[in-house]
Amino acid sequence: MKPSSPKLYVYVDNRAVSRSVTSYSGIDIRKSGSSGWRFIFKEGLFLTVNSDFVESFYFMRALLAVSSRLQPGQYEGLWGNMNGNSNDDFVPHGKTHSFESPSVDEVYLWADTWSLREVYGQSDVGMSANDNTLFTKYGHFVISNTMNPRSSANEYFSLNYKPTISVTDIDLEQKKMCTIAGETTPNPECLYDMKMLDNKLVGNTTLQNRVEFNRLYKLLSNRAPQFAATTPVSIQAMVNNDSVIPIDVIGPDDTAPGMTVTASVINSAGLEQLSQPKLDVVQSHSGDNVHYKSSLTWSVKTRDMYTLKVVATDLSGASSVMRIEIVLCACHDPEMCDYSQTWNKTGLFAYAGCKCPQGYDGPFCEQDLDGCANKPCYGKCTDRTPQEVTATIDKKQYQCAPCPSGMEGNGESCADLNECLLPESDKRRHECC
């Protein structure tokens, strides 16, 4: 951080980082706002550092996040063991036991054992902090209102420094100023900075940093809502009918009434139908989670191809998306639907098969079958309507005209008539020698 400028400057291998996004071996470095940086380590560590400048005071705040991919129980130092057991977090350097529920004074003693001076600068080791520090730039310090550059890590140490751990003589106004909305106990960090520096704005800056930390902590700790198994992954829909789809979302109890569900139906032309059904909290579910249940009614009006997406979003903005498969029956008559057979499958959409009755044809059985298309008759062929097919005994899709004079047959097939073989009573009989 440079004098008179609330900006952070990052150096890697003694070179200043100037670009807003930079990648080094195993690290991505990104600008964060006007006065901060974000460091993303390939091992799964995320560090965000920001700076503030309030009434001649510089502030730097850091937020460290650890990916769940990192194996717990393999750490030591200032961030604890991170294995879910808070009793072994405060282990001093070089020791095996941990402070349990340490006091403020013990926390300072514990943290001091992990300073560069203690870890790498002991006289019996024969090393100074300079031998092991990763820093190459050391900022400035003030003497008589003059900024003086530091030249080594050792210049940061003061063996005689003893901090003031607690503050006293706190009045009601100070307590009120340092209390976060919704809480009853004043924030000790705010009180400490306000009293030690005798500056209310500094205390308020510390308080806002704590508010921001709480917000980010809740955001990072939050799990996106989940769709319960009772929410279908596939539905059978029908044109000119309503499809009622049960929605069941699992989320924390404290998200109500902030939990929302939005359903989006888009047809092949890109036209979108949106719906936001009302959610009801219906029952408890494992710990602090509850079920949010509702139903989505989708009125299918056309034979278009559709996509159906449901998005559940909680109060923190975390969301889950569920895409539901659609099998649509667009048959001419609902009784023709055969969901066991599908066709024209595209992504998560398919048409149900149609069992066409006699006299009907086409993918949706909406066409009058042309019974004469294959020329089944010897002579003239008349196409029957579906109603005529149903009314006839032979159930054929067509009706053939009688065979021409001089021929015999059923109209579908006709052959030359041998008049010599006709009975004597038949006027068509010929006398053959």
NUFI-24850 format. One line per 2 residues: number of its first residue (from 0); for each residue z negated, x, y of C-alpha. Coordinates in Angstrom, 2 decimals, always signed. Layout:
N
NUM = Z,X,Y | ... $
***
This chain:
433
0 = +0.00,+0.00,+0.00 | +1.02,+1.51,+3.34 $
2 = -0.92,+1.32,+6.64 | -0.19,-1.70,+8.88 $
4 = +1.98,-3.28,+6.17 | +0.71,-5.68,+3.48 $
6 = +3.28,-4.48,+0.98 | +2.94,-2.76,-2.35 $
8 = +5.11,+0.23,-3.16 | +5.82,+1.07,-6.77 $
10 = +6.56,+4.60,-7.99 | +7.86,+5.46,-11.44 $
12 = +8.16,+9.15,-12.37 | +7.38,+9.95,-8.73 $
14 = +10.35,+7.88,-7.51 | +9.99,+4.74,-5.41 $
16 = +11.33,+1.53,-6.94 | +13.66,-0.04,-4.38 $
18 = +15.57,-2.70,-6.27 | +14.18,-6.20,-6.80 $
20 = +14.84,-5.97,-10.56 | +14.59,-2.63,-12.34 $
22 = +14.35,-1.68,-16.00 | +12.78,+1.48,-17.33 $
24 = +12.07,+2.49,-20.89 | +10.03,-0.41,-22.25 $
26 = +9.24,-1.94,-18.83 | +10.95,-4.52,-16.62 $
28 = +9.85,-4.38,-12.99 | +10.60,-7.36,-10.76 $
30 = +9.82,-8.22,-7.16 | +7.37,-11.11,-6.86 $
32 = +7.49,-12.80,-3.47 | +7.39,-10.73,-0.31 $
34 = +4.40,-8.57,-1.21 | +4.08,-8.36,-4.97 $
36 = +5.50,-6.99,-8.21 | +5.65,-8.18,-11.78 $
38 = +5.62,-5.76,-14.71 | +6.78,-6.88,-18.15 $
40 = +6.06,-4.47,-20.99 | +7.99,-4.70,-24.24 $
42 = +4.72,-4.63,-26.19 | +3.86,-8.07,-24.78 $
44 = +1.85,-7.31,-21.62 | +2.54,-9.05,-18.33 $
46 = +1.03,-7.73,-15.08 | +1.45,-9.32,-11.66 $
48 = +0.13,-7.50,-8.57 | +0.11,-8.95,-5.04 $
50 = -1.26,-7.78,-1.71 | -2.81,-9.52,+1.30 $
52 = -3.75,-8.36,+4.77 | -6.56,-10.26,+6.52 $
54 = -8.06,-9.12,+9.81 | -7.58,-5.37,+9.19 $
56 = -8.62,-5.70,+5.55 | -6.23,-5.00,+2.68 $
58 = -6.53,-6.97,-0.54 | -4.87,-6.39,-3.85 $
60 = -5.08,-8.89,-6.71 | -3.84,-8.38,-10.24 $
62 = -3.29,-10.82,-13.08 | -2.92,-9.47,-16.61 $
64 = -1.54,-11.70,-19.35 | -1.25,-10.77,-23.01 $
66 = +1.29,-12.20,-25.42 | +0.01,-13.90,-28.54 $
68 = +2.32,-11.54,-30.45 | -0.14,-8.69,-29.90 $
70 = -2.57,-8.25,-32.77 | -6.14,-9.13,-31.74 $
72 = -9.09,-6.89,-32.37 | -7.21,-3.66,-31.64 $
74 = -8.21,-3.11,-28.01 | -10.94,-1.50,-26.00 $
76 = -11.66,-0.81,-22.36 | -11.86,-3.07,-19.36 $
78 = -10.00,-6.00,-20.89 | -12.33,-6.32,-23.86 $
80 = -11.39,-6.69,-27.50 | -9.49,-10.00,-27.13 $
82 = -10.25,-11.18,-30.64 | -11.86,-14.50,-29.79 $
84 = -15.39,-13.06,-29.97 | -16.89,-12.61,-26.51 $
86 = -19.88,-10.68,-27.91 | -17.91,-7.46,-28.48 $
88 = -15.98,-7.30,-25.20 | -18.44,-5.16,-23.21 $
90 = -18.47,-1.95,-25.25 | -19.07,+1.13,-23.05 $
92 = -16.76,+4.09,-23.50 | -17.89,+6.30,-26.35 $
94 = -20.28,+3.66,-27.72 | -20.06,+1.23,-30.62 $
96 = -22.43,-1.49,-29.44 | -21.62,-4.13,-26.84 $
98 = -23.59,-5.71,-24.04 | -24.18,-9.34,-25.03 $
100 = -24.20,-11.72,-22.06 | -24.48,-8.77,-19.65 $
102 = -26.04,-9.09,-16.23 | -24.04,-8.22,-13.12 $
104 = -25.65,-4.77,-13.06 | -24.77,-4.16,-16.71 $
106 = -21.18,-5.20,-16.10 | -20.93,-2.51,-13.42 $
108 = -22.46,+0.11,-15.70 | -20.05,-0.89,-18.47 $
110 = -17.01,-0.77,-16.18 | -18.05,+2.60,-14.76 $
112 = -17.95,+4.17,-18.23 | -14.22,+3.36,-18.35 $
114 = -13.39,+5.02,-15.03 | -11.02,+8.00,-15.02 $
116 = -13.95,+10.17,-14.04 | -15.96,+9.17,-17.10 $
118 = -13.12,+9.01,-19.61 | -11.19,+12.13,-18.63 $
120 = -13.25,+14.00,-16.08 | -16.47,+15.00,-17.85 $
122 = -17.48,+18.56,-17.28 | -18.16,+19.15,-20.97 $
124 = -14.54,+18.27,-21.76 | -13.29,+20.73,-19.20 $
126 = -10.78,+18.34,-17.66 | -10.41,+16.51,-14.38 $
128 = -8.98,+13.04,-13.84 | -5.82,+14.69,-12.54 $
130 = -5.07,+15.97,-16.02 | -4.63,+12.49,-17.45 $
132 = -3.88,+10.04,-14.67 | -0.46,+8.38,-14.62 $
134 = -0.43,+8.22,-10.82 | +1.73,+10.49,-8.71 $
136 = +1.01,+8.91,-5.31 | -2.52,+8.47,-3.99 $
138 = -2.31,+6.44,-0.79 | -4.44,+7.05,+2.28 $
140 = -8.05,+6.93,+3.39 | -9.49,+6.36,+6.87 $
142 = -11.56,+8.86,+8.85 | -12.34,+7.95,+12.48 $
144 = -9.62,+5.27,+12.49 | -7.05,+7.80,+11.31 $
146 = -5.03,+7.37,+8.11 | -5.21,+10.48,+5.95 $
148 = -3.17,+10.98,+2.78 | -4.89,+11.64,-0.52 $
150 = -3.51,+14.41,-2.70 | -5.13,+13.83,-6.09 $
152 = -6.91,+11.28,-8.27 | -10.17,+13.21,-7.88 $
154 = -10.33,+12.18,-4.22 | -10.96,+8.59,-5.26 $
156 = -14.32,+9.44,-6.84 | -17.65,+9.39,-5.11 $
158 = -20.45,+10.34,-7.47 | -23.05,+8.99,-5.05 $
160 = -21.46,+5.56,-4.65 | -23.73,+2.73,-5.72 $
162 = -22.42,-0.78,-5.04 | -24.41,-3.69,-3.74 $
164 = -24.38,-6.01,-6.72 | -25.87,-9.19,-5.31 $
166 = -26.09,-10.86,-1.93 | -28.98,-12.76,-0.35 $
168 = -29.65,-14.95,+2.67 | -26.77,-17.31,+1.98 $
170 = -26.77,-20.38,+4.22 | -25.41,-23.84,+3.39 $
172 = -22.22,-23.35,+5.43 | -21.36,-20.18,+3.50 $
174 = -22.02,-21.90,+0.20 | -19.77,-24.77,+1.24 $
176 = -16.97,-22.44,+2.32 | -17.10,-20.60,-1.00 $
178 = -17.13,-23.67,-3.26 | -13.86,-24.56,-4.96 $
180 = -12.88,-28.23,-4.72 | -14.22,-30.15,-7.70 $
182 = -16.91,-27.56,-8.47 | -20.61,-27.55,-7.51 $
184 = -21.46,-23.84,-7.65 | -20.23,-21.43,-4.94 $
186 = -17.86,-18.69,-6.05 | -19.87,-15.42,-6.17 $
188 = -16.85,-13.24,-5.34 | -16.22,-15.18,-2.16 $
190 = -19.91,-14.98,-1.16 | -19.99,-11.25,-1.87 $
192 = -16.95,-10.41,+0.25 | -17.99,-12.75,+3.05 $
194 = -21.46,-11.23,+3.28 | -20.57,-7.58,+2.70 $
196 = -17.74,-7.58,+5.26 | -19.29,-10.22,+7.53 $
198 = -15.96,-12.00,+7.69 | -15.34,-15.63,+6.75 $
200 = -11.57,-15.23,+6.52 | -11.96,-12.42,+4.03 $
202 = -14.24,-14.60,+1.94 | -11.74,-17.44,+2.11 $
204 = -8.95,-15.09,+0.97 | -11.04,-14.09,-2.01 $
206 = -11.69,-17.76,-2.77 | -7.97,-18.61,-2.63 $
208 = -7.27,-15.71,-4.97 | -9.75,-17.22,-7.42 $
210 = -8.10,-20.65,-7.05 | -4.71,-19.10,-7.78 $
212 = -6.15,-17.25,-10.78 | -7.64,-20.50,-12.13 $
214 = -4.28,-22.23,-11.69 | -2.37,-19.48,-13.49 $
216 = -5.02,-19.25,-16.21 | -4.77,-22.97,-16.88 $
218 = -0.98,-22.75,-16.82 | -0.88,-19.84,-19.27 $
220 = -3.51,-21.45,-21.51 | -1.70,-24.75,-21.55 $
222 = +0.29,-25.74,-24.61 | +3.33,-27.91,-24.17 $
224 = +2.95,-31.47,-25.48 | +4.14,-32.04,-29.02 $
226 = +5.98,-34.97,-30.59 | +4.07,-36.45,-33.51 $
228 = +5.73,-37.01,-36.87 | +5.87,-40.74,-36.16 $
230 = +8.54,-40.14,-33.52 | +11.80,-40.46,-35.46 $
232 = +14.25,-37.58,-35.64 | +17.06,-39.98,-36.51 $
234 = +17.80,-43.63,-35.70 | +20.23,-46.26,-36.99 $
236 = +21.71,-48.09,-34.02 | +24.15,-51.00,-33.79 $
238 = +26.56,-52.04,-31.03 | +25.47,-55.15,-29.09 $
240 = +21.92,-54.78,-30.40 | +18.71,-53.24,-29.07 $
242 = +17.28,-50.16,-30.77 | +13.51,-49.81,-30.40 $
244 = +12.38,-46.21,-30.81 | +8.64,-45.42,-31.16 $
246 = +7.47,-42.47,-29.04 | +4.29,-40.59,-30.01 $
248 = +3.28,-37.50,-28.00 | +0.22,-35.33,-28.61 $
250 = -1.36,-33.60,-25.61 | -4.68,-32.68,-23.99 $
252 = -6.91,-35.49,-22.81 | -7.04,-34.12,-19.25 $
254 = -3.29,-34.61,-18.75 | -3.65,-38.36,-18.32 $
256 = -2.23,-39.92,-16.22 | +0.07,-36.95,-15.65 $
258 = +1.84,-37.13,-19.02 | +5.34,-38.57,-18.68 $
260 = +8.16,-39.25,-21.11 | +11.76,-39.51,-19.96 $
262 = +14.56,-40.64,-22.25 | +18.17,-39.76,-21.49 $
264 = +21.18,-41.36,-23.18 | +24.60,-39.90,-22.32 $
266 = +27.90,-41.33,-23.53 | +31.14,-39.48,-24.20 $
268 = +32.28,-39.99,-20.60 | +29.18,-38.22,-19.29 $
270 = +27.54,-41.38,-17.94 | +23.77,-41.24,-18.28 $
272 = +21.17,-43.91,-18.83 | +17.60,-42.94,-17.96 $
274 = +14.40,-44.60,-19.03 | +10.74,-43.75,-18.44 $
276 = +8.62,-45.92,-20.72 | +4.96,-46.45,-19.90 $
278 = +2.57,-44.42,-22.05 | -0.72,-45.66,-23.48 $
280 = -3.58,-43.47,-24.71 | -4.36,-45.01,-28.06 $
282 = -6.65,-42.77,-30.10 | -8.35,-39.41,-30.34 $
284 = -6.68,-36.58,-32.16 | -8.23,-33.25,-33.21 $
286 = -10.48,-31.87,-30.50 | -9.49,-32.53,-26.90 $
288 = -6.02,-33.82,-27.77 | -5.00,-37.48,-27.78 $
290 = -1.94,-39.52,-28.71 | +0.24,-40.94,-25.96 $
292 = +2.29,-43.75,-27.44 | +5.07,-45.93,-26.19 $
294 = +8.45,-47.27,-27.27 | +11.94,-46.84,-25.92 $
296 = +14.35,-49.79,-25.99 | +18.00,-48.77,-25.91 $
298 = +20.63,-51.48,-25.51 | +23.86,-50.28,-27.09 $
300 = +26.83,-51.92,-25.38 | +29.90,-49.97,-26.47 $
302 = +31.31,-47.92,-29.35 | +31.04,-44.67,-27.39 $
304 = +29.63,-41.50,-28.87 | +26.12,-40.88,-27.52 $
306 = +23.47,-38.17,-27.24 | +19.81,-39.15,-27.04 $
308 = +17.18,-36.79,-25.60 | +13.48,-37.44,-25.01 $
310 = +11.43,-35.10,-22.79 | +7.61,-35.12,-22.67 $
312 = +6.09,-33.40,-19.63 | +2.38,-32.85,-18.99 $
314 = +0.45,-32.53,-15.75 | +1.02,-28.75,-15.60 $
316 = +4.77,-29.10,-15.91 | +4.96,-27.88,-19.50 $
318 = +7.47,-29.90,-21.48 | +8.92,-30.40,-24.94 $
320 = +12.36,-31.75,-25.73 | +13.31,-33.84,-28.75 $
322 = +16.94,-34.63,-29.52 | +17.29,-37.62,-31.79 $
324 = +20.16,-38.02,-34.22 | +22.13,-41.26,-33.85 $
326 = +24.00,-43.07,-36.62 | +25.84,-45.90,-34.85 $
328 = +27.27,-48.96,-36.54 | +30.21,-50.25,-34.54 $
330 = +31.66,-52.49,-37.27 | +33.37,-55.76,-36.35 $
332 = +30.60,-57.62,-38.17 | +27.04,-56.22,-38.54 $
334 = +27.06,-57.20,-42.21 | +29.82,-54.65,-42.79 $
336 = +27.56,-51.68,-41.84 | +27.00,-48.98,-44.46 $
338 = +24.61,-46.35,-43.07 | +24.78,-44.38,-46.32 $
340 = +28.35,-43.43,-45.42 | +29.10,-41.68,-42.12 $
342 = +32.23,-40.35,-40.45 | +33.37,-38.55,-37.29 $
344 = +30.09,-36.59,-37.15 | +29.76,-34.59,-33.94 $
346 = +26.51,-32.73,-33.33 | +23.69,-35.26,-33.65 $
348 = +26.00,-38.28,-33.62 | +27.95,-40.04,-36.36 $
350 = +29.45,-43.47,-36.99 | +28.18,-45.51,-39.92 $
352 = +30.77,-46.51,-42.49 | +32.16,-50.06,-42.56 $
354 = +32.77,-52.04,-45.73 | +35.80,-54.11,-44.77 $
356 = +36.14,-57.54,-46.42 | +39.51,-58.74,-47.64 $
358 = +41.97,-59.25,-44.83 | +40.40,-56.65,-42.46 $
360 = +41.32,-53.05,-41.80 | +40.63,-50.21,-39.35 $
362 = +37.67,-47.81,-38.90 | +35.49,-50.67,-37.63 $
364 = +37.14,-53.45,-39.73 | +38.33,-55.00,-36.49 $
366 = +42.02,-55.16,-37.40 | +43.87,-57.87,-39.36 $
368 = +45.15,-56.06,-42.43 | +48.96,-56.09,-42.59 $
370 = +49.45,-57.20,-46.17 | +53.21,-56.66,-45.93 $
372 = +52.97,-53.07,-44.71 | +53.69,-51.64,-48.16 $
374 = +56.54,-54.14,-48.83 | +54.97,-55.76,-51.89 $
376 = +57.60,-58.53,-52.12 | +61.16,-58.50,-53.47 $
378 = +62.30,-60.68,-50.63 | +60.53,-62.14,-47.64 $
380 = +56.82,-61.24,-47.18 | +54.37,-63.25,-45.10 $
382 = +51.14,-61.61,-43.93 | +48.09,-63.78,-44.51 $
384 = +45.27,-64.03,-42.00 | +41.76,-63.03,-43.18 $
386 = +40.91,-66.74,-43.25 | +43.93,-67.51,-45.45 $
388 = +43.02,-64.66,-47.81 | +39.56,-66.10,-48.22 $
390 = +40.94,-69.60,-48.91 | +43.49,-68.61,-51.58 $
392 = +42.83,-68.24,-55.26 | +44.66,-64.93,-55.70 $
394 = +42.91,-63.33,-52.64 | +46.07,-61.39,-51.83 $
396 = +46.73,-60.14,-48.31 | +50.31,-61.44,-48.42 $
398 = +52.49,-64.28,-49.72 | +55.93,-63.61,-51.24 $
400 = +58.87,-66.01,-50.94 | +60.45,-67.31,-54.22 $
402 = +63.10,-65.16,-55.86 | +66.66,-65.80,-54.65 $
404 = +69.00,-68.14,-56.55 | +70.24,-66.53,-59.72 $
406 = +67.11,-64.45,-60.10 | +63.72,-65.03,-61.66 $
408 = +60.22,-63.60,-61.13 | +56.97,-64.14,-59.14 $
410 = +58.36,-63.12,-55.78 | +56.87,-59.64,-55.96 $
412 = +59.42,-58.64,-58.58 | +62.68,-60.49,-59.31 $
414 = +65.30,-59.92,-62.04 | +68.79,-61.24,-62.78 $
416 = +68.62,-64.63,-64.51 | +70.39,-64.82,-67.92 $
418 = +71.79,-68.34,-67.74 | +72.99,-68.17,-71.35 $
420 = +69.45,-68.31,-72.59 | +68.32,-71.28,-70.54 $
422 = +67.50,-74.51,-72.37 | +70.23,-77.15,-72.60 $
424 = +68.27,-79.41,-70.22 | +68.47,-76.79,-67.43 $
426 = +71.40,-77.52,-65.13 | +71.80,-73.80,-64.56 $
428 = +72.63,-73.21,-68.24 | +75.96,-71.58,-68.94 $
430 = +77.97,-71.99,-72.11 | +78.38,-68.51,-73.41 $
432 = +80.70,-67.46,-76.29 $
***
